[in-house]
Amino acid sequence: MINNYIFSWAESANGKMVHVDTVKRGLECNCFCPNCHEKLMARHGDIREHGFAHHSYNRGANLKICYMVTLYKLAEQIIQTNKKIHVPSYYKIFPEKDIEFIDVKIDSSYEREDKQPDVIATTRDGKQYLIEFIFSYKIQHKQAIDYENMTCLEIDLSNQNLETLEAFLLESNEDRKWINNQTYFERIESRYEQAQKNVKVIEETECITCKLRYRCCGVREKGDSQPLIIENSGKKYRICKPDKRTSELERIKQKKQEAKLEKSKKETRIQEKQRQTEIEEEKKLKYNKENQTQKEEYQPQLDEQTALDPPLEKSCFNCQTNLSWKNRGSKYANCGAWKRLQIPINTPPEYAQTCKSFKPLHRTNSKSKH
């Protein structure tokens, strides 16, 4: 809505909205403001734009409110006079179109006190349309209006002026939406059936228990990742694709079965591996036990033989740590632990006399050597 408030329309003495160019100049126009009901003057000057002006200089009316009410009253009259309206598409399921009426009532209450639309229009086939005009910056109803099981169109007049209003109402699909459309809602499934598509309208509360709630098979608008939500009679609905849902549930079931089978195979492999490990451990224990038995059997003989052997000279050449293969024929030993013991790498054999790490060689002298 523009802010210079050119009042090109006003209310005549008989309650009809009239254009400034169709009435006499000045106070002879006999017109009034539909909001504050103050007498208006019609200005037909050659320089300034034609329009109505409030006659009193001391008026208390708010021009913005007066302009809104004038828009509101004119919108009602335009629909009543032309007996038609251009409606938007219904969730892109039903296209936008013109709807013609045979009867249009304005300023009337509709059956119940909690349903008071601005316009009640009836089509030739007896369908009733309720039309509400709103301004986005003004709350017109203190309580939400209940349009359950009815067909109601909401039109926002916030961006309109008196000169563009008629074309806006009769030709445009902007700034309007279906608050409820029982007729279209009941025809959703048959509409898809005509396109050879199987769908089912489901209340969203049922979707809470659906296994595919977070992978919904509902219809989506093009380019939208979320399922389409239909609002009707205060409830929300989704358009489910039963065939896709069945297919998706079967796919999930099969995937679970495959996962269960793979888990079973994995458990079997683990059990087989554990069994193999147990077998290896048993073999190892058996081998160690046999070796221990043999050692115990021959230990007395070894001890007896060791006792008969002359004692070894305590020399690096007779120590297990000596790397004799490296210095064979040398007069020096080659201790493998020379760094740890902090002794020369070419070790004099007499170091063994005081070495605490001396480990005598095991002799396996047999009777044939004696």
C-alpha positions in Angstrom: 0.0 0.0 0.0 1.5 3.4 -1.0 1.9 6.1 1.6 0.7 9.3 -0.2 -2.9 8.1 0.2 -4.6 9.3 -3.0 -8.2 8.6 -2.2 -9.6 8.0 -5.7 -12.6 6.1 -4.3 -15.0 6.9 -1.5 -18.4 5.8 -0.2 -21.5 7.4 -1.6 -24.6 8.3 0.4 -26.3 5.0 -0.7 -23.3 3.0 0.6 -21.7 2.2 -2.7 -18.0 2.8 -3.5 -17.6 5.4 -6.3 -14.7 6.8 -8.2 -13.8 10.5 -7.9 -14.2 11.1 -11.7 -17.8 9.9 -11.6 -19.1 12.4 -9.0 -19.6 16.2 -8.8 -16.8 18.5 -7.6 -16.3 19.5 -4.0 -18.9 18.8 -1.3 -21.6 18.3 -3.9 -20.1 14.8 -4.4 -22.0 13.8 -1.3 -19.4 11.2 -0.4 -18.0 9.9 2.9 -15.0 8.2 4.3 -16.0 4.5 4.9 -13.9 4.5 8.1 -14.5 7.7 10.0 -17.7 8.6 8.1 -16.5 12.2 7.7 -17.8 14.1 4.7 -15.4 14.2 1.8 -14.6 16.8 -1.0 -14.0 15.7 -4.6 -11.0 17.4 -6.1 -11.1 17.7 -9.9 -8.1 20.1 -10.4 -6.0 20.4 -13.5 -2.6 20.1 -11.7 -2.9 17.7 -8.8 -4.2 14.2 -9.2 -7.9 13.8 -8.8 -9.0 12.5 -5.4 -11.2 12.9 -2.3 -10.1 14.9 0.7 -11.5 15.0 4.2 -13.5 18.2 4.7 -12.7 18.9 8.3 -9.3 20.4 9.3 -9.7 19.2 12.9 -10.6 15.6 12.1 -9.1 12.9 14.4 -9.1 10.1 11.8 -5.9 8.3 10.9 -5.4 8.5 7.1 -3.6 5.2 7.0 -6.6 3.4 8.6 -9.0 5.3 6.4 -7.1 4.2 3.3 -7.1 0.5 4.5 -10.8 0.5 5.1 -11.4 2.1 1.7 -9.3 -0.6 0.0 -11.2 -3.2 2.0 -14.6 -1.9 1.0 -13.7 -1.5 -2.6 -12.3 -5.1 -2.7 -15.6 -6.4 -1.5 -17.5 -4.3 -4.1 -15.2 -5.4 -7.0 -15.9 -9.0 -6.4 -19.6 -8.4 -5.9 -19.9 -6.4 -9.1 -17.8 -8.6 -11.3 -18.9 -11.9 -9.7 -15.5 -13.5 -10.1 -12.1 -13.8 -8.6 -8.7 -15.2 -9.8 -7.5 -17.9 -7.4 -4.0 -19.4 -7.0 -3.0 -23.0 -7.5 -3.7 -25.5 -4.8 -0.2 -26.8 -3.8 0.6 -27.0 -7.5 -1.9 -29.9 -7.8 -4.7 -27.8 -9.2 -3.8 -24.8 -11.4 -4.6 -21.2 -10.8 -7.8 -20.1 -12.6 -10.8 -17.7 -12.6 -13.8 -18.7 -10.6 -17.2 -17.2 -11.5 -20.1 -16.7 -9.0 -23.8 -16.4 -9.4 -24.2 -14.8 -5.9 -21.9 -12.7 -3.8 -22.7 -11.5 -0.3 -20.7 -8.9 1.6 -20.9 -7.6 5.2 -22.8 -10.6 6.3 -22.2 -13.2 9.0 -21.8 -16.8 7.9 -23.9 -19.3 9.8 -21.7 -19.6 12.9 -20.4 -16.7 15.0 -16.8 -17.9 14.8 -16.9 -17.8 11.0 -17.3 -14.3 9.7 -15.7 -13.9 6.3 -15.6 -10.7 4.3 -17.2 -12.2 1.2 -19.4 -15.2 0.8 -19.6 -16.2 -2.9 -21.6 -19.1 -4.5 -20.8 -20.8 -7.8 -23.3 -22.1 -10.3 -22.9 -25.7 -9.0 -23.7 -24.6 -5.4 -20.1 -24.5 -4.0 -19.5 -21.7 -1.5 -16.3 -19.7 -1.3 -15.3 -17.6 1.7 -12.9 -14.8 1.0 -10.9 -13.0 3.7 -9.0 -9.7 3.1 -6.0 -9.1 5.3 -3.2 -6.6 5.8 0.1 -8.1 6.9 0.8 -5.4 9.4 -2.6 -5.4 11.1 -4.4 -8.2 13.0 -8.1 -8.0 12.0 -9.3 -11.0 14.1 -8.5 -11.3 17.8 -9.2 -15.1 17.5 -8.4 -17.5 14.7 -11.4 -18.0 12.4 -12.4 -21.7 12.1 -13.0 -22.7 8.5 -13.2 -26.5 9.0 -14.6 -28.4 6.1 -15.1 -25.1 4.1 -13.3 -23.4 1.2 -11.6 -20.2 2.1 -9.3 -17.9 0.2 -7.1 -15.3 2.0 -6.0 -12.2 0.0 -3.4 -9.8 1.3 -4.1 -6.2 0.3 -0.9 -4.8 1.9 0.9 -4.0 -1.4 -2.1 -2.6 -3.2 -3.6 0.8 -4.0 -7.0 1.8 -5.1 -6.1 2.1 -8.7 -4.4 -1.3 -9.1 -6.9 -3.2 -6.9 -9.3 -4.4 -9.5 -6.6 -5.9 -11.8 -5.0 -7.4 -8.8 -8.2 -9.2 -7.7 -9.4 -10.4 -11.1 -6.2 -11.2 -12.9 -3.3 -11.8 -10.5 -2.3 -14.9 -8.4 0.0 -12.9 -6.1 -0.5 -12.3 -2.4 -3.2 -14.9 -1.9 -3.4 -18.4 -0.6 -5.9 -21.1 0.2 -6.6 -21.2 4.0 -8.8 -24.2 3.3 -10.2 -25.9 0.2 -12.4 -28.8 1.0 -13.3 -29.4 -2.6 -9.7 -29.6 -3.9 -8.7 -31.6 -0.8 -11.3 -34.3 -1.5 -10.1 -34.6 -5.1 -6.4 -35.0 -4.5 -6.3 -38.8 -4.9 -8.5 -38.8 -8.0 -6.4 -36.0 -9.5 -3.3 -38.2 -9.3 -5.3 -41.2 -10.5 -6.1 -39.3 -13.7 -2.3 -39.0 -14.2 -2.0 -42.8 -13.6 -0.3 -42.2 -10.2 -1.2 -44.1 -7.1 -1.2 -41.9 -4.0 -2.9 -41.8 -0.6 -3.6 -38.7 1.5 -2.5 -39.5 5.1 -2.8 -37.4 8.2 0.6 -36.4 9.4 0.0 -37.9 12.9 0.0 -41.3 11.3 3.4 -40.6 9.9 4.9 -40.5 13.4 4.7 -44.3 13.6 5.8 -44.9 10.0 9.1 -46.8 9.7 10.0 -44.5 6.8 9.2 -41.3 8.8 12.7 -39.9 8.2 12.8 -41.2 4.6 9.3 -40.2 3.7 7.9 -41.5 0.4 5.5 -38.5 0.2 5.1 -36.3 -2.8 7.6 -33.4 -3.0 7.4 -30.1 -4.8 10.0 -29.8 -7.5 13.4 -28.8 -6.1 12.3 -29.4 -2.5 13.9 -32.0 -0.3 11.0 -32.1 2.2 7.6 -33.8 1.6 4.7 -31.6 0.6 2.5 -30.7 3.6 -1.2 -30.1 2.9 -3.2 -28.1 5.5 -6.9 -28.7 5.7 -9.4 -28.1 8.4 -6.7 -27.4 11.0 -4.8 -30.7 10.3 -1.7 -31.5 8.3 -1.5 -34.2 5.7 1.1 -35.8 3.4 0.5 -37.3 0.0 2.0 -40.8 0.3 3.1 -43.0 -2.5 2.0 -46.5 -1.4 3.9 -48.4 -4.2 7.2 -46.6 -3.4 6.6 -47.1 0.3 6.1 -50.9 -0.1 9.2 -51.1 -2.3 11.2 -49.1 0.2 10.1 -51.3 3.1 10.9 -54.4 1.2 14.4 -53.0 0.4 15.0 -52.2 4.0 13.8 -55.7 5.1 16.1 -57.3 2.6 19.0 -55.1 3.7 18.4 -56.1 7.3 18.3 -59.8 6.3 21.6 -59.4 4.4 23.1 -57.6 7.4 21.9 -60.4 9.7 23.4 -63.0 7.4 26.7 -61.2 7.2 26.8 -60.8 11.0 26.2 -64.6 11.3 29.0 -65.3 8.9 31.3 -63.0 10.8 30.5 -64.6 14.1 31.2 -68.1 12.5 34.5 -66.8 11.2 35.4 -65.5 14.7 34.4 -68.8 16.3 36.5 -70.8 13.8 39.5 -68.5 14.4 39.1 -68.9 18.1 38.8 -72.7 17.7 42.0 -72.7 15.5 43.8 -70.7 18.2 42.7 -73.1 20.9 44.0 -76.0 18.8 47.3 -74.3 18.3 47.5 -73.6 22.0 46.7 -77.2 22.7 49.5 -78.4 20.3 51.9 -76.0 21.9 51.1 -77.1 25.4 51.4 -80.7 24.4 54.8 -80.0 22.7 56.1 -78.2 25.8 54.8 -80.9 28.0 56.6 -83.6 26.0 59.8 -81.5 26.0 59.6 -81.0 29.7 59.0 -84.8 30.2 62.1 -85.6 28.1 64.1 -83.0 29.9 63.1 -84.5 33.3 63.9 -88.0 32.0 67.5 -87.0 30.8 68.3 -84.3 33.4 69.7 -86.8 36.0 72.1 -88.2 33.3 73.2 -84.7 32.3 73.7 -83.7 35.9 75.8 -86.9 36.4 77.8 -86.2 33.3 78.4 -82.6 34.3 79.6 -83.7 37.7 82.2 -86.1 36.1 83.5 -83.4 33.7 86.4 -81.3 34.9 85.5 -77.8 35.7 85.9 -75.2 33.0 88.5 -72.6 33.2 86.8 -69.2 34.0 87.9 -67.5 30.8 86.0 -65.4 28.2 86.7 -68.2 25.7 84.5 -70.5 27.8 81.7 -67.9 28.2 78.4 -68.1 26.3 78.6 -64.4 25.5 81.9 -64.7 23.6 81.5 -64.3 19.9 84.3 -66.7 19.1 83.2 -67.1 15.5 84.4 -63.6 14.9 87.9 -63.9 16.3 88.8 -67.6 15.8 92.5 -68.0 16.2 92.9 -64.7 18.0 94.4 -64.4 21.5 91.5 -62.0 22.4 87.9 -62.9 23.1 85.0 -60.9 21.5 82.4 -60.3 24.2 78.9 -59.8 22.9 78.1 -57.5 25.8 81.3 -55.4 25.8 79.3 -52.1 25.6 77.1 -52.9 28.5 80.0 -54.2 30.5 82.2 -51.3 29.5 85.1 -53.5 28.5 87.3 -53.5 25.3 85.7 -55.1 22.2 88.9 -57.1 21.8 88.5 -58.6 25.3 91.4 -60.2 27.2 90.1 -63.6 28.2 91.1 -63.0 31.9 88.3 -60.5 32.2 86.1 -63.5 32.9 87.8 -63.9 36.3 85.9 -60.9 37.7 82.9 -60.7 35.3 79.6 -61.1 37.1 77.9 -61.9 33.7 80.1 -64.9 33.1 77.9 -67.8 31.7 79.8 -71.1 31.3 79.4 -73.1 28.1 77.2 -76.2 28.3 79.2 -79.2 27.6 77.6 -82.2 25.9 80.5 -84.5 26.5 79.6 -88.1 25.6 81.2 -91.4 26.9 83.0 -91.8 23.6 85.1 -88.7 24.3 86.5 -90.0 27.6 
